[in-house]
Amino acid sequence: MIKIRILIADDHFDTVQISKVILESEHYHVDTVFDSESVLTKVLEEKPSLILLDMMLPKMGGLEVCRRLKQGRATSSIPVMMVTAKSDPEARAGAVAAGADAYLLKPFDPSTLVERVNEILHRLPSLPLTHDR
């Protein structure tokens, strides 16, 4: 059985590790990257069912990464959850304008992360047949 694949992109190692442990405990397969260029490469290689994307990534901001993903033919249908400490309305509006499907504030409670991930994945019309949970 192949697990649902989630990509976490964040430049804070601790955030990545905590999120990975939480999601793997829910039986998701989790890939991680720490910069924007790696996101764009890894998405094409691994074809995740969901991307958790930090707004403040090195090299290129998370909003630009999200825009590029949503404009890409092979990546436009992959849901993106922006994960950030920015709580201001402008940041949320920027995420929406970039095409983000959800917005999660840091720091977050583990149960909130799991609930939001499950909520997004259950909204998908159908997960690829190669991705069983």
C-alpha positions, 0 to 999 in steps of 0.5 A: 500500500502506497501512502498519501504523499505530502511535501513540507517546504520550510526553512526552519528545521524544527518546524519541518521535523515536528510537522513530519513526525505529526503527519507520519504518525497519521500514516502519511508519507512526508517529503521535506525541502528547505528552499524554494528551488527544491520545492519546484524540483521535488514536486515534479519528482514526487507528485505529492497530494498536498504541499505545506509551504512556508511563506518565507523561503530562501531564494524565492518567497513562498507566495511566488512558489505558490504562484508558479505551482498554480500556473504549472500544467503538471502542478496546478491541481495540487493543493497548497497550504501556506504555513506561516507566522504572518497573521495580518490580513495582507499576508492572507490576501497575498496567499489567496491571490497566489492560489493557496488553498488553505492558510495555517498560522504558526505555531500550530497545535498538532491536532490542528495540523492534522485536521487541516490536512485531512480537511484539504485531502477530503475535498479532493475529487479523488486521490490518485489511485497510486496514493492510498492512505 
